[in-house]
């Protein structure tokens, strides 16, 4: 693993570099996993959030660096995924050019898969062709003459069935011999108008780029106005003029410059595949009858709802026992370690409340992440995910999201962490970005305790259970109702990324393999713990220190003295001394709670809360609510425990606690213009709930957004949501006061 | 040539049929793609090229996107994208 960390791409290693290239859904990743086993390294390409999967392939005594490039249909670089492919294949931007390209093709759909191969033939990199899913092709009555194909393409062709590991050793041998005696793809004969256009571009752009464009790159500039190479040209005006004139000559020879490239490639492939592919009769797709049911207006919708119900239930409820176990483990670890550190209370608190609680706070997300990725892998591998996206796309298309946003948003109702991670299934960068930003608005399960506490304390006693239930229901849609219009606003006015056409290929239905599913779960779980987990842990230690320090001992003295003074009013000295001697007496517990409360009030966060209380005053929050709200920024569920401490009830209260409820009902303003009035009026209560619904009070979500996008978007999301939450709470309070 | 060039040199009238106008079960031959560089290239790469037959297999429950069969592959696309794909003649 160590050696892999400094593996390929940016540095020149002595090992040969082999890149796997292919369309999505060809079994490329399965093959990659099969070839590398668990000897792989996942990172992001520098500066962008495209996953870089590299691994080590050992054949005999030699080892080879294997790179799994993102799946793409063509070299048209619209998304970041495709740009990476183009950059790597072109050896641009510091990437090491691969020594060998291994094309993974879906044998059931050879012609379309060969388009990418045909485009790459211009690069002149040695290649090897893998015909995967040969079993499915055979079932569909497709016979492929691999030898003839190899002769026509000019490179070796190997047949495999990746899911069952068939043809793997042949493939490994073929890779080794292709590296020893490389052969390149035979090039496609371009019509004159294209060759001339390329010549024009190469001659004209020679001076504006530091290095000359190759023929392959000129083709990209010619056909793809967004290509990375076109972006690299500084003189845009000159570029546009050249491209326009080249397009004119293409048009003059009767071709549409927009589609000419594909048309020419396909014409070439038509003749290339003559006699290579033999289909017995019309191609019978195995999935037609299943689709008739699963995509049916009525049955398809019902099945979709049931499938999503199961996914959601398992995330929401079935993960609970596992999460309970992790909670138990965390407190067991705290209880175990704590006695060893009693002599150094600061260290004790750091280890128990900072580090162990922080690690527990990371691990607590694992069950949901693993469960969600189990389902995602299952749904994708069976081929249902594309169908699900097809069914619900219309619900999301109006606001810039698409059908693939459904699963991430639904999962975010349980927890935004797995939800944000699930957006990896969205290939459109704009839709993915928007989905990530909307995910934290979904009412996650950590908001529920806050709703239950406030509704149970203030709404149910006044308006009865029916209204209470209705309010709880409505609270779950506040975020969604705001998120979708916001997504629309963001997409329409602010995001300057191009919208991609939402096109789904409906893959064949397949029986998933457990091996693949577990690999996916392991990969995601590991990535979360190692990459996001460390940031979340750092967050929780930071917040712990803000709540713990400065920890001036005089705070404890003062709290004790004021407690004793109060006690002395009603009790004799001896009585007090007796009660305090017994460490488990109720008096002692009350005293400890008073001290904890005093410490939190005097902590940096407490002082900060008091200082910023005026900011929350327009929402009717007093300093205690403000501190509660602030302390729940790392994780919103913390508010219950913090309120317990602040209101002298100890940290062990939960949302059903009668003590906490009665304290809240009796809280009154002690100073200021509202002196004597109750703090928790209906507008304040509703305001707090809306605040929690809209606010990004989750350090883990911030960390995961930074991981999936970058810190700028994470900050945008954090401050944007916090501002919105404040606005919501203020509006409700101010309007509520007028009514 | 009102939109500045099509795949085919044939005269195309104002009432050109596009893929989004077909009903479920309809089959037609692709005539070309409306010039629109970004999307045209992408659609063409997927196989929407002149001369090929395309058949609409179904609409999504909410009417959009639509699912079509093209060269043995099942592809789903939104009506907005279907609109840039021009078809020949009448339904068969």
Interface residues (C-beta under 8 A of the other chain):
Chain A: X73 X74 X76 X78 X108 X109 X111 X112 X115 X223 X224 X225 X226 X251 X254 X255 X256 X257 X258 X259 X261 X262 X263 X266 X283 X285 X287 X291 X295 X297 X300 X301 X386 X389 X390 X391 X392 X393 X394 X395 X397 X403 X498 X500 X501 X502 X503 X504 X505 X506
Chain B: X4 X5 X6 X7 X9 X32 X33 X35 X36 X37 X38 X39 X40 X41 X42 X43 X44 X45 X46 X47 X48 X49 X50 X57 X58 X60 X61 X62 X63 X64 X65 X67 X71 X72 X73 X74 X75 X76 X77 X78 X80 X81
